Amino acid sequence: MKIARPLLLTAVCACLTHGALAAESREVMVERVGADIEYFASDALEGRGVETRGIHLAAERILAEYKKHGLKPGMPDGTFKQTFEVNPETAAINDATEAVLKHVDGRETKLKITSEYQPLQRGANGTASGELYFIGYGISSEGDNYDEYAGHDVEGKILVMIRREPQQDVKGGAFQGTNTSTHAYIDRKLQLAVQHKAAGVIFVNDAVTTKRSERDDLSPPHGFGSASAGVPFIHIKQSVLDELLKANPLQVPQVDGEDEAAVKIESLQAACEYIDKTLTPLSQPMTGWSADVTTKFDTKSVAAHNLIGVLEGEGDLADETIVVGAHYDHIGYGGRGSKTPKRNGEIHNGADDNATGTAAVLEIVRRMTSGPKPKRRIVFICFSGEERGLLGSKHYVKSPVFPLEKTVAMLNYDMIGTLRNNVVTVNGVDTAVEFRAIAEAADDKSPLDTKMVAHPFAGSDHLPFFQKQIPVMFCFTGLTDWYHTPDDDFERINVEGVVAVTDYTETLLRSIDALPKAPEFQAVNRRSQRKKLPYMGIVPNLTADGDQPGVPIQSVRQDGPAKASGLQVGDAIIKVNDTDIDSYGDLLKVLGGAQQNDELTILVQRGKEQVELKLKLAAPR
């Protein structure tokens, strides 16, 4: 087989594998991983859409490798498949579907489907009747000091909600300005509506979206996915809302000394402008208006499967679990998610997304089962339904095979096939206290350059685990012009790069497994700014024997303060100034309270002796 190599590593890839596979040649590894990617991205697998025969062929290949390398079935019934239901992309709108607006004076308006409103599968089959309640963008964010639900009882109400978020076209504006924050996501908006016991949601495009497109488009029924959020959900035209507001305007919160009647909101445009300008919620009842909304779709769901294989750990930590995952589904013949809608019907092979990640999981299975035995249980999961809204990973955390409270980390692969300039991005390095040091130590051993990102981002199967306060790392080599198009083919994949990323992540995985205690979770988000600590110039050995005191030093940077102070590889930092150092977290706390040029008194254990050194901190890097 000819291996595709459009992008080659600019440095010689050192073989970082452990155990029995370590003696294999690089060519054998690249050939094997390339064969997996080429198969998963072949036309015979029909783009691995959840409704295709091809995804079952992919599952057969994955399970054959699980069995070949001795993984135990993950499910209690002795099988490898965790089954869940997925609604198809398209569903027939039942004749019972309707939306009727009512006024207390007896007026009724039955909205016209497709021209005035669209029912959305992302909501729920069901009926909602209740008073209309304007809820703005439906945002509740303590961190941004902005809550459109605060002080409002919306139980049993039908919420009228604006798409996206305020100040989205303002560079440096609220909610990350021109960058999209999580508050703009449909999942988050519907989740809050359900939490506040709303009866239904009526959605309307924001003013910025319609200005950009120069039209007010309604989403297709499956436009936001098909997973039920548990509440009837429709999308209306701005003109429909404008008619309601013209008849009964929204009231602007009164300011001292201002005439209450001076400003009224009589259109969607005016509402968006007011919120953008003042960042003040406009949430209030839409006096006199109510609605009856029925959404019903005739669907026949299909069975999808998470593929779960288990490598048991050995020793005192064997009841803890590390999940290693990637999604093996893609978008089949196009449709929702395709970046080339005019080419719907063509196979979208998804070589990078995510044949590469699936192949990496299988390669890690081979390496971990070849030895040495891990301390913790390693649970390998190839997820399905990721392209439909992380359905497989969401199902797993809802129905975990192993307790989430004993799941100490999740390592995810998604789109690692286009390594450029030897750079791999590792997201989530601050989701555990220990992860950044682990990532840096792995970087020291790798010819790759790693771009380390504090937060985990939201677009792949690590997210549901992070939301359960499980530390995660997500490896990624970047988007391409052929993402979600029929051109994402095997010939575009840098297979040597995939193997290099797999090498790096094997070191991550083994380092997490070797930690003497579970990594400590840290909550981060896209707006979190990691404080840059003064520079010491060491890489700690976090995987040292748990009985070893302090923080052992794995390496000392040649140009750093540690080298100048006399710190040596093998030293263990046991005290800084008057603070005892029992863990890496203790050391980070000391550095967090220190400044550049501060001189620290460091006590280290060096063999059987204790040595006191002076170290002058350098500028953060």
C-alpha positions, 0 to 999 in steps of 0.5 A, spaced: 500 500 500 502 506 498 502 511 504 499 518 503 505 523 505 503 530 503 506 533 509 512 530 512 515 531 519 521 536 519 524 533 524 526 525 525 521 522 529 524 518 535 520 512 537 517 513 543 513 507 544 513 502 550 513 495 551 513 489 546 512 494 540 517 498 541 522 494 537 518 495 531 520 499 525 517 506 523 515 504 517 511 498 520 507 503 524 506 508 519 504 502 514 499 499 519 496 506 521 495 508 514 491 502 512 486 503 518 485 510 516 485 508 508 479 503 510 475 507 514 475 513 509 474 508 503 468 509 499 465 502 501 464 505 508 459 510 505 462 516 510 460 512 516 453 516 517 449 513 522 444 510 518 449 507 513 451 500 512 458 503 512 458 505 519 457 497 521 463 495 517 467 500 521 465 497 527 467 490 525 474 493 524 474 496 530 471 490 534 476 485 531 482 489 533 479 490 540 479 482 540 485 481 537 489 485 542 485 482 548 481 487 550 475 485 555 468 487 553 466 493 556 458 492 557 455 488 563 452 483 558 459 481 555 458 485 549 462 491 546 456 495 544 453 500 548 447 501 544 443 508 543 437 511 539 439 516 533 433 520 530 435 520 522 437 527 519 430 528 516 423 526 519 416 528 516 412 533 519 406 530 522 399 534 520 398 535 528 404 540 528 401 547 529 403 554 532 397 559 534 398 566 537 392 568 541 391 575 544 386 576 550 382 580 546 380 574 542 385 575 536 388 568 534 393 568 528 395 561 526 402 561 523 404 558 516 409 553 516 415 554 512 413 561 511 412 564 518 415 558 522 418 552 522 418 546 527 425 544 530 426 537 531 431 539 537 426 540 541 421 535 543 414 532 540 409 535 544 404 540 545 405 547 549 400 552 551 402 558 555 403 566 556 409 568 552 415 571 555 420 575 552 427 572 555 432 576 550 438 571 548 436 566 554 443 567 557 445 566 564 452 567 566 455 569 573 462 570 570 459 575 565 454 578 571 449 578 566 442 573 567 436 574 563 432 569 568 434 573 574 428 575 578 423 572 573 418 566 574 418 563 567 415 556 569 409 554 564 411 560 560 413 559 552 419 563 552 421 568 546 428 567 545 433 571 540 439 567 537 446 568 538 448 573 543 449 580 545 455 585 542 457 579 537 459 584 532 463 588 537 471 586 537 472 586 544 465 586 546 461 582 551 461 574 551 467 574 547 465 579 542 466 577 535 468 570 537 462 565 539 462 563 546 458 557 549 452 562 551 450 562 544 450 555 543 443 552 542 444 546 547 445 551 552 439 556 551 435 550 551 438 547 557 436 553 561 429 553 558 428 546 561 431 548 568 427 554 569 421 549 567 419 553 561 413 550 557 416 551 550 421 556 546 419 560 540 426 562 537 427 568 532 434 570 528 438 576 531 439 582 528 446 581 526 445 574 523 439 577 518 443 583 516 449 579 514 445 574 510 440 580 508 435 575 509 431 572 515 432 565 514 428 559 518 432 553 520 430 547 517 427 542 522 433 538 523 438 544 523 440 544 530 440 536 530 435 531 532 436 530 539 430 531 544 431 537 549 425 536 552 421 542 550 417 544 544 421 548 540 419 553 533 423 558 529 419 564 527 420 570 522 422 576 525 416 579 522 412 575 526 415 578 532 415 585 530 407 584 529 407 582 536 411 588 539 408 593 535 401 591 538 404 590 545 411 593 546 416 591 551 417 596 556 424 599 558 426 598 565 425 605 568 431 609 570 431 614 576 428 621 573 427 618 566 420 618 563 417 611 563 413 612 557 419 615 553 422 609 550 418 602 548 421 597 544 417 595 538 421 591 534 426 585 534 431 590 531 430 595 537 430 590 542 437 587 540 440 595 539 438 596 546 441 590 549 447 591 545 448 598 548 446 597 555 447 590 556 441 590 560 436 584 560 429 586 557 426 580 560 418 581 561 412 578 560 409 579 553 402 582 556 396 579 553 399 574 548 399 567 549 401 561 544 399 554 543 404 550 540 404 543 537 411 540 534 410 532 532 415 529 527 414 522 524 421 519 525 424 512 525 430 512 529 436 507 528 441 504 533 448 507 534 453 504 538 459 506 542 464 501 542 467 499 549 473 495 550 477 494 557 484 493 559 484 492 566 489 495 571 494 492 576 495 494 583 492 499 588 489 504 583 486 499 579 479 501 580 480 508 577 479 509 570 482 513 564 478 513 558 481 514 551 476 515 545 475 518 538 468 518 534 468 513 528 462 516 525 462 522 520 456 525 516 455 520 510 453 523 504 452 530 506 446 533 509 446 537 515 454 539 517 456 539 510 460 545 508 458 543 500 451 543 500 451 543 493 454 536 493 450 533 498 449 525 495 456 525 494 460 520 499 463 525 505 469 520 507 471 523 513 479 521 513 481 527 517 474 527 521 475 522 524 478 516 521 485 519 523 482 519 531 479 512 530 486 509 527 490 512 533 485 509 538 487 502 535 494 504 535 494 506 542 490 499 544 496 495 540 501 499 544 498 499 551 496 491 551 503 490 549 505 492 556 507 494 561 501 493 565 497 499 566 496 501 574 489 504 572 483 501 568 484 503 561 477 504 557 477 505 550 471 508 547 470 509 539 463 513 539 458 514 534 453 520 533 458 525 535 456 529 528 449 529 531 451 533 537 456 528 541 450 523 542 455 517 543 459 521 549 453 524 552 449 517 552 456 514 556 456 519 561 449 519 562 449 511 563 457 510 564 459 503 564 464 505 570 463 510 575 464 517 573 467 519 580 472 514 579 474 516 572 480 520 573 481 523 566 479 522 558 484 523 552 480 524 546 483 524 539 479 528 533 482 530 527 489 529 527 491 528 520 494 534 518 500 535 522 503 542 519 510 545 521 510 539 526 505 543 531 500 539 535 494 542 539 493 539 546 487 542 549 485 542 556 492 542 559 489 546 565 483 542 566 487 538 571 493 541 576 498 536 573 496 536 566 500 542 564 507 539 567 505 532 564 504 535 557 511 539 557 514 533 559 511 529 554 513 535 549 521 534 552 521 527 549 517 528 542 520 532 536 513 535 535 512 542 537 506 542 542 501 548 542 498 548 549 491 551 550 488 551 557 481 550 556 478 544 552 474 547 547 467 544 546 466 541 539 468 534 541 467 528 545 471 530 551 466 535 552 461 531 556 466 528 561 469 535 562 462 537 564 462 532 569 468 535 572 473 529 569 480 532 567 480 532 559 486 533 554 484 533 546 489 532 541 488 536 534 492 538 528 487 544 525 481 545 521 482 545 513 479 547 507 476 540 506 473 539 513 466 536 512 466 536 504 467 530 499 474 532 499 476 529 506 480 523 503 485 519 505 490 522 500 490 528 504 492 525 510 499 526 513 500 519 516 507 520 519 504 526 522 498 521 525 503 516 528 507 522 531 501 525 534 500 518 537 507 517 540 506 523 543 499 522 546 502 515 548 506 518 553 501 523 556 497 517 557 502 513 560 504 519 565 497 520 567 496 513 569 503 513 573 500 519 577 501 516 584 494 519 585 488 522 581 489 528 577 486 534 581 480 537 576 480 545 575 474 548 572 476 553 566 473 556 560 474 560 554 475 566 557 479 563 563 486 567 563 492 562 566 496 566 570 503 566 567 508 564 573 515 566 574 520 561 571 524 556 574 526 552 569 524 545 571 520 539 569 517 536 575 517 528 575 509 527 577 510 520 575 515 518 581 514 513 586 508 516 591 513 515 597 518 519 594 518 526 598 516 533 595 516 534 587 522 530 584 525 534 578 525 530 571 529 535 567 533 542 568 533 547 563 540 549 561 538 557 560 534 557 567 534 559 574 534 552 576 540 550 573 544 557 575 542 555 582 545 548 582 538 544 582 539 537 579 535 532 575 533 527 581 533 532 586 526 533 590 523 540 592 521 539 599 520 546 601 520 553 599 521 558 603 517 556 609 512 552 605 512 545 605 512 542 598 508 535 598 505 536 591 506 539 585 500 543 587 503 546 593 509 548 588 504 552 583 501 555 589 508 558 591 510 560 584 503 563 584 504 568 590 511 570 587 514 575 582 520 575 577 526 576 581 524 574 587 529 570 591 527 563 593 530 559 599 529 552 596 530 545 600 531 539 596 532 532 598 538 529 594 539 522 595 540 521 603 542 529 604 538 535 604 541 541 600 539 548 601 539 552 595 538 560 593 534 561 586 532 567 583 526 567 579 526 569 572 520 572 567 514 568 566 514 564 559 
